Amino acid sequence: MLSTDFVTGAPTWLDLGSPDTAASAGFYGAVFGWDLRSAGPDAGGYGFFQRDGRTVAALGPLTEEGASPAWTVYFRTPDADATAKAVEKGGGRVRVEPFDVMDAGRMSCLTDPGGAEFAVWQPGAVQGLERTTETHSLCWAELHSADPEAAFAFYRSLFGWRSQEMEIPGMTYRVLSTAEGDPQEASFGGLAPTRGDEEESRWIPYFTVEDADAIVTAAQEHGGTVLMPAADVPEVGRIAWLADQFGAPFAVIKPAPSTA
């Protein structure tokens, strides 16, 4: 389960790259009730999505050439430079070399060998998100990969992740956990095969909601699209996959009572 007691390899930060940050702030404000707080005049348009005064995600303009609107999951590392080197050694790519974000921390933007983009965060003054797992905040990070076995081996070499396989109709699903603690308590996400050639390898953030169907309706009313209609997954919850008005995919889940 995600918490704000971040350990190595855990999802620690989440931000959205958008071609129109004002429009994105309007969309997510309408769908999740988030407020946007600017990071300041020197932050290049970057800001923090907040709920009840606590940061749940962040938003900034697209800065990489050719980048598409997307959510980026950041994983905690004690050494961003060493992780970037390990990514290259493991067949991945360093899109943005490690750099300091003022006194907040040090980060690098990376791509795994299968093409899924992610980032790492070496904390300084900012440890990470201030709210997770609660309503309308990040609760799960899911990797869709064309080669799940290779993907898991890559990330295990970086962060020491563990996994537990689950057989569900049509696929094997891996539940991912950090290297520390009880695997169930330390679980933070999953690894699933891509759905044929139509889906690219990518990380998808899941947000906890109280009513998945209402969120689907709100997203559609504000220009979003439905990638997978809301559906019940036994012992997991009610899930829907969505994309915002610029095409950035994300998912929502109303957890089943036993997993809440």
C-alpha positions in Angstrom: 0.0 0.0 0.0 1.3 3.4 -0.9 2.1 5.7 2.0 4.1 8.9 2.5 6.8 6.9 4.4 8.8 6.6 1.3 11.5 4.0 0.9 13.9 3.2 -2.0 12.0 2.2 -5.1 8.6 3.4 -3.9 6.5 5.9 -6.1 7.4 9.2 -4.4 6.3 11.9 -6.8 3.9 12.3 -9.8 3.5 15.0 -12.3 1.7 15.8 -15.5 3.3 17.3 -18.6 0.7 19.4 -20.4 0.5 21.6 -23.5 -1.9 23.9 -21.6 -1.4 23.9 -17.9 -4.3 26.2 -17.2 -6.7 23.9 -19.1 -5.3 20.8 -17.4 -5.7 22.5 -14.0 -9.4 23.1 -14.9 -9.9 19.5 -15.9 -8.4 17.9 -12.8 -10.0 20.5 -10.6 -13.4 19.6 -12.0 -12.8 15.8 -11.9 -10.9 15.5 -8.6 -11.5 18.8 -6.8 -7.8 19.6 -6.9 -6.5 23.1 -6.4 -3.3 24.3 -8.2 -0.6 26.2 -6.3 2.3 27.7 -8.3 5.8 26.6 -7.3 6.9 30.2 -7.8 8.1 32.7 -10.5 11.3 30.8 -11.1 9.7 27.4 -11.5 8.9 27.7 -15.3 5.2 27.3 -14.9 5.4 24.3 -12.6 2.9 23.9 -9.8 1.4 21.6 -7.2 -2.0 19.9 -7.3 -3.4 20.0 -3.8 -6.4 18.6 -1.9 -7.2 19.9 1.5 -3.9 21.8 1.4 -1.7 18.8 0.8 0.2 18.0 -2.4 -1.2 15.0 -4.3 0.6 15.6 -7.7 2.2 18.3 -9.8 1.7 19.9 -13.2 4.1 21.5 -15.6 4.5 22.4 -19.3 5.9 19.9 -21.7 9.6 20.6 -21.9 11.1 17.6 -23.8 11.2 17.8 -27.6 8.5 15.6 -29.1 7.0 14.8 -25.7 3.3 13.9 -25.5 1.0 14.8 -22.6 1.4 12.2 -19.9 1.7 11.5 -16.2 5.2 10.6 -15.0 5.8 8.4 -12.0 8.9 9.2 -9.9 10.6 6.5 -7.8 12.7 7.2 -4.8 16.4 6.6 -5.0 19.3 7.4 -2.7 21.5 8.4 -5.6 20.0 9.7 -8.8 23.3 9.7 -10.7 24.0 6.0 -9.8 20.5 5.0 -10.9 20.8 6.9 -14.2 24.0 5.0 -14.9 22.4 1.7 -14.0 19.5 2.5 -16.4 21.9 2.9 -19.3 23.8 -0.3 -18.3 20.5 -2.2 -18.2 19.6 -1.1 -21.7 17.4 1.9 -20.9 17.9 5.5 -21.8 18.6 8.7 -19.9 16.4 11.3 -21.4 17.3 14.1 -18.9 20.6 13.8 -17.0 20.4 14.1 -13.2 20.1 17.7 -12.0 19.3 19.5 -8.8 15.8 21.1 -8.3 17.0 23.9 -6.2 17.2 22.5 -2.6 14.1 20.2 -3.1 16.0 17.2 -4.4 17.8 15.7 -7.4 16.0 14.0 -10.3 16.5 12.4 -13.7 14.0 11.5 -16.5 14.5 7.9 -17.8 13.1 5.3 -20.2 13.2 1.6 -19.6 14.3 -0.9 -22.3 10.7 -1.5 -23.3 10.0 2.2 -23.9 8.1 3.1 -20.7 9.1 6.5 -19.4 9.6 7.2 -15.7 11.7 9.4 -13.4 13.7 9.1 -10.2 13.8 11.4 -7.2 16.6 11.8 -4.7 15.0 13.8 -1.9 16.4 16.9 -0.4 14.0 19.3 1.3 11.1 17.6 -0.4 10.6 14.0 0.5 7.6 13.4 -1.9 3.9 13.7 -2.1 2.0 14.8 1.0 -1.1 12.7 0.4 -1.4 9.1 -1.0 -4.0 6.4 -1.0 -6.7 8.7 0.4 -9.6 9.9 -1.7 -8.5 11.5 -5.0 -4.8 10.8 -4.5 -2.3 8.3 -6.0 -2.8 4.8 -4.7 -1.2 2.5 -7.3 1.3 2.6 -10.2 0.9 0.1 -13.0 3.4 -0.8 -15.7 2.0 -2.1 -19.0 4.9 -3.8 -20.8 5.2 -5.9 -24.0 7.8 -8.0 -22.1 6.8 -8.2 -18.4 9.6 -10.7 -17.6 12.3 -8.4 -19.0 10.7 -5.3 -17.5 10.6 -6.8 -14.0 14.2 -7.9 -14.2 15.2 -4.4 -15.2 13.5 -2.7 -12.3 14.5 -5.3 -9.8 18.1 -4.5 -10.7 17.5 -0.8 -10.1 15.4 -0.9 -6.9 15.4 -4.5 -5.6 11.7 -4.8 -6.2 9.9 -8.0 -5.3 6.8 -9.5 -7.1 4.0 -11.9 -6.5 2.3 -13.4 -9.5 -1.5 -13.6 -9.8 -3.4 -15.5 -12.5 -6.4 -13.5 -13.7 -8.5 -14.2 -16.8 -6.3 -13.8 -19.9 -3.0 -12.8 -18.2 -0.5 -13.1 -15.4 -0.4 -10.0 -13.2 2.5 -9.2 -11.0 2.0 -7.3 -7.8 5.1 -5.2 -7.2 6.5 -4.3 -3.8 9.6 -2.6 -2.5 12.6 -4.4 -1.1 11.7 -3.5 2.5 9.1 -4.9 4.8 6.2 -7.4 4.4 5.6 -7.8 0.6 1.8 -7.2 1.0 2.3 -4.1 3.1 5.1 -2.9 0.8 3.1 -3.4 -2.4 2.7 -0.2 -4.5 1.8 -1.3 -8.0 1.5 -3.9 -10.7 3.0 -5.2 -13.9 0.7 -6.3 -16.7 1.2 -7.3 -20.4 0.2 -4.7 -23.0 -3.0 -5.4 -24.9 -1.6 -6.3 -28.3 0.1 -3.9 -30.7 -2.4 -1.1 -30.0 -0.9 -0.3 -26.6 2.6 1.1 -25.9 4.6 0.3 -22.8 3.8 2.9 -20.2 3.2 3.6 -16.5 -0.3 4.4 -15.5 -1.2 6.1 -12.2 -4.3 5.0 -10.3 -6.2 7.4 -8.1 -8.5 6.4 -5.2 -12.1 7.5 -5.7 -15.4 7.1 -3.8 -17.5 6.7 -7.0 -15.7 5.5 -10.2 -18.8 6.0 -12.4 -19.2 9.6 -11.2 -15.6 10.3 -12.1 -16.1 8.8 -15.5 -19.0 11.0 -16.1 -17.2 14.1 -14.9 -14.2 13.3 -17.0 -16.4 13.0 -20.1 -18.2 16.2 -19.3 -14.9 18.1 -19.2 -13.4 16.8 -22.5 -11.8 13.5 -21.3 -12.3 10.1 -22.9 -13.0 6.6 -21.6 -10.3 4.1 -22.4 -12.0 1.3 -20.3 -15.5 1.8 -18.9 -15.9 1.3 -15.1 -16.0 -2.4 -14.2 -15.8 -4.5 -11.1 -12.7 -6.6 -10.5 -13.4 -9.2 -7.8 -11.7 -8.5 -4.5 -10.0 -5.5 -6.0 -12.6 -2.8 -6.6 -14.3 -0.9 -9.4 -11.8 0.4 -12.0 -12.0 2.7 -15.0 -9.2 3.9 -17.4 -9.5 7.4 -18.7 -7.6 10.0 -20.6 -7.8 13.8 -20.0 -8.6 16.3 -22.7 -5.1 16.2 -24.1 -4.8 12.4 -24.1 -2.8 11.7 -20.9 -4.0 8.3 -19.6 -4.8 7.6 -16.0 -7.0 5.2 -14.0 -9.3 5.4 -11.0 -10.4 2.8 -8.5 -13.0 2.5 -5.8 -11.4 -0.1 -3.7 -13.3 -3.1 -2.6 -14.1 -3.0 1.2 -11.5 -5.6 2.0 -8.8 -3.6 0.2 -9.7 -0.1 1.4 
